[in-house]
Amino acid sequence: MFLLLEVICFVLIVNYNSSQRSIYLNSSNIISGNLFTEKQRFLNFFSLSQQLDSIQQENARLMRRVLYYEGYGNAPEIDSSVFNYSLIPAQIINQTIHSRNNYLTINKGSVDGVSPDMGVINKNGLIGIVQNSNTNFSRVLSILNSKSRISARIKNKGYFGNLVWKNLDVERMELEAIPAHATVAIGDTITTSGYSTMFPQGIQIGTIETFNVKKGASNYTITVKLNNDLSKSKRVFIIDNKSQPLQRMIEEE
């Protein structure tokens, strides 16, 4: 009864006194506002995964546009007759970088459309090539691996060769098979050649840091400073070349 009378008195005071009513309204607004804010934070926390997936999908769409621009120039629409690639966003969940043969694991597998021999990149350049996959995970052969061979070219000069990793330097690779008569300069940009089924042409890899021709050799020895820092790489894109099966079929006949 006492509590009921207290409530009735409180209601009468608020309803018939303007100053007390103003204080009550302001206080209730503050309290309800804080409660709604905390509620929204709670809901946002449990929707973070969905929001992240949406952001990754949008990033994949934008990255696809960037790759097309790098290889074929700007255009209102992507010409699928020359660029039949799509991107699958993924995350690195395990990797090595200081071994002679480095690998990494990503959190996408066959259920997501990932299969062996797909290229893996991030916004800064090359990561590696999918070696094998199961339902939910894939193992990737890192570019920092003695078995890695990437077809690369000197941008705007037409010369191409193989990018290999020899010296256990996580920031540098070597470009082989560039003839000694080629015009080469420090700072020249190295990109993917587009001659493999894993990567479209024009993905930037790095820049020429040093070059020389050893005595009796017919090709340059070229050191390429990588754009990518694989030790900091977390989020990646798997390149799905829709034309790969047909190209492989004709090349293997």
N, C-alpha and C positions, 0 to 999 in steps of 0.2 A: 504493500500500500504506500509505504514511504517513497519507494522508487517511482511508482506511478504518479504520485503527487509532484515529485521532482520534475518529471518529464512534462507534466501539464504546465507547471510554472515556467519551465524553460520555453515551451511553445508560446505561452502568453507574452513573455518578455520579448521574444524575437519578433512576434507578429505586431506588437503594439508599441515598439520602441525602434525608431529608425536607425539610431547609431548601433544598437545591439544587432539589428537585422543585417546591417552592412558588414559588421564584423563577422557574423555567422556565415554570410554568403561568401565573403572573401576567404575565410578559413576553409569552408567546405570545397571551394574551387581549388584551393591549393592542395588539399588532401586528395580530392578525386583526381586532380591532374597528375599528382605523383603516383597514385595507384595505377592510372591508365598507362603512364610511362613505363612503370615496372612490368605491367602486363605485356606491353608491346615488346620490351626487351626480352622477356621470357619467350614470347612467341617467335621473335626474330632469331633467338639462339637455336631453336629447334628447326628453323627453316634455312639455316646457313648452308647446309649441304645442297639443298635445292637451288638456292641463289648462286652458289659457286658453280654448279653444273651449268646453269644458264649463262653465266659469265664466260665460262670456258667454251661453250658452244659459240657464243658471239665472237670470242677471240679467234676461234678456228675459222669462222667465216671471214673475218677481217684479214687473218694471216693468208688465207687462200687468195684473197684479192691482192695482197702484197706480193705473193709469189708470182702471180700472173703478171703484175706490173713489172717486176724485176726481169722476167724472162721475155715478155712479149709487148711491153709498153702499155700505156694507159688506154682504156677503152670503156665505153658505156656498159658493155656486157662481156662476160668471159666467153671466149669462143671454145666450146667443148670439143670441137674437132681437132684442136691443137693442144688443149689443156684439159685433159680428162682426169683431174686429180681432185680428191676430197681429203679433208683432214679430220683425224680423230683425236680429241684432246685426252691427255693422260697425265699421270703423275709418277715421278721416279720414287720408288719406295726402298731401293737398295742399290748401291753401286760401289765400284772400286775405281781408283784413278792412278794409283802408284804401282800397280803390278805391270809385268811385261805384257800381259794379255788381260785387258780390263773388260768387264761386263756390267750391265745394270739391269734392274728389274723394274717393270712398269705395271701399273694396276689395271691394265686392260688386256683382254684376251680374245679368244675366238668368238665368244658370245657378243663381243663389241665389234666384230668384223676385222680383227687383227690376225694376220697370218705371216709366216716367214717371208723374208726378203722385202719387207716394207721399210722405207726410210723413216728415220726419226729425227726431228729437228726441234728447235725452240726459236724464240724471236731473234736470237743472235746468230744462229747458224746451225751447223750439223751436230748431231748427237751420236748417231750410229745407225745400225740396220738390225731389224728384228731377226733373231736367229731361230727361235722356236716359241710356241705359245701353247697354253692350255686354256681351259674355259675362261678363267678370270685374270690370268697374269701372262706376261711375256718376258722372255730374256732377250736382251739387246746386246749385240756386239758393238762395243764402243768404238769410236774413231781412234781412241787411244788404245789400240790393239795391234800387235804385230801382223795380224791376219787381215787387217782393214786395208781395202783398196778403193779409193773414191775417184771416179772420173771427174777431173777438174780442168778448168781453162783459165787463161789470162784474159780478163774482161777487155773487150773491144780490140783484141789483137788476134784472136782466132786460134792461138796455139793451145793445145790441150795435152794432158798427161795424167799420171796417176799420183794421187795424194796418199802418202804412206807415213806411218809413225815408226821412227827408228831409235830415237835417242832418249826415251823416257822423260822427255820434257813435255809437261802437260799443257804448255802454252804454244808449242810449235810442232809443225809437221814438215815433211819434205815433198816437193813436187818433182816427180821424175819424168823423163822422156820428153823434155822440152829441148828442141834442137839448138845447137850452139849458134846457129845463124839467126835465131829469133831476136827480135828487139825486146829487151827486158829492162825494167827499171825498178829500183827500190820504191816501194809504195804502190806498185801495181796491184789492183784488186784481183783476187782469185775467187772464182765462183764455180758452182757445179756446171758441168758441160751439157747435161741433158742427154748424154749418150747411154745412160743406164736406165733401167726400169724403176729404180728406187727413188731417184730425185729428179724433179723437173729442172730445166736449165735456169741459171741466173740466181740461185741461192748463194748469198755472199758467205764465204768461208773465212777469209782473212786477207792479209796483204803480204807482198814480198818484203822480207826483212834483209836477206842477203842472197847473193848469187855469185857463182863463179864457174869456170870450166877447168876441170882438172886436166893435167897434162896427158895427152893422148885420147881424151874423151871426146865424144861427138855430141854429148848433151850437157846441159847445165846441171849443176847442183844448186837447188833453190830451197831456201828456208822460208816457210810461210808462218807468219805470226797469226794465230787464230783469233777470230773475233770472240769466240765463245770461251767462257770459263766453266768447264764441266764440273768443277768442284762446287759451284754455286747453283747449278741447274736443278730445278725441282719440277717445273711444269713443262710438258713437251707436247708435240703434235706428231702423230703417226700419219705418214703419207700413204693414202690408198690410191694407187694408180689403176684406174678401171680398165686401162688398155694392157696392163701387164701380162695377163694370160695369153692374149692373142700375139703380142710381141714376142714373148718367150717361145711360143709354139713355132713361129716362122723362123726365129733365129736358131732353134735347136734342130730344124729339119736337115 
